[in-house]
Amino acid sequence: MKKFVFSILLLIISTFSYSSVKSEFKVIKSKNTLDSQNMLLDINKTSKDEMLKSGISKNYVDKIIEYRDITGGYTHLSDMVRISGIGRKTYEKLKLKFEEPKGVQLKRFNINKVDDKTLTYYGFSKKEIQSIRKYHEIGIIRNNIELKKIISIKKYEELRDYIEY
C-alpha cells in the first residue's frame, strides 16, 4: 500500500513540475518557409493540372488561364474580379491559393480590333467600353489624342504602353 501511495504522489509531483517548465526556444518561420508549406501557386506560370490539384474547380481554372492567355498575365491578384463569374467572395477564396504576381509584362492590343471581354480584362469600365463602341460607329480610333477624349486619363496612363491603333 505504501508503494502505491508513493507512486501516485510521485506521479502528481512530476506532472505539476513538468507543466511549470517553459521552453527556452521559439520556432520562427520565415515567409519563404510558410509559402512553401502552404504551396502558394504563381498565377502567371502554374499549369492547369497544378491548379486543379490544389483544389480549384475546373470552371475557375479555365477562366483564370483564359485571362492569362488574353492579357499576358496578372499584374495583381485582384485582377481576377474582372473575370465574369469571379466576384468578390470567390476572389477572396481564390487569392489564398496564389502568391502576389511580380514583374508581369502585359500583351499589346489594338483598341480598334479587340472585343468587349478583352477590354474588360484590361480594366476598362462598362462606360469606357460603350464610349469606344460609340466612337467606332463614326470611325476608328487613330491615335492617343482621340483615345484620351474617350476614356479616362488614368486608364490611358495605365495602359498607354500596351495600346495599338
URJO-V103524 format. One record per backbone hydrogen bond with DSSP energy under -1.0 kcal/mol. NH is the residue of the N-H (numbers start at 0). CO is the residue of the C=O. If there is no record, write none. Layout:
NH & CO
NH & CO
This chain:
4 & 0
5 & 1
6 & 2
7 & 3
8 & 4
9 & 5
10 & 6
11 & 7
12 & 8
13 & 9
14 & 10
15 & 11
16 & 12
17 & 13
18 & 14
19 & 15
33 & 29
34 & 30
35 & 31
36 & 32
37 & 33
38 & 34
39 & 34
40 & 96
44 & 41
45 & 41
50 & 46
51 & 47
52 & 48
53 & 49
54 & 51
55 & 50
60 & 56
61 & 57
62 & 58
63 & 59
64 & 60
65 & 61
66 & 62
67 & 63
68 & 64
69 & 65
70 & 66
71 & 67
78 & 75
79 & 76
80 & 77
81 & 78
82 & 79
85 & 82
90 & 86
91 & 87
92 & 88
93 & 89
94 & 90
96 & 93
98 & 40
106 & 70
108 & 161
110 & 163
112 & 109
113 & 109
118 & 114
119 & 115
120 & 116
121 & 117
122 & 119
123 & 118
128 & 124
129 & 125
130 & 126
131 & 127
132 & 128
133 & 129
134 & 130
135 & 131
137 & 134
138 & 134
146 & 142
147 & 143
149 & 146
150 & 146
155 & 151
156 & 152
157 & 153
158 & 154
159 & 155
161 & 158
163 & 108
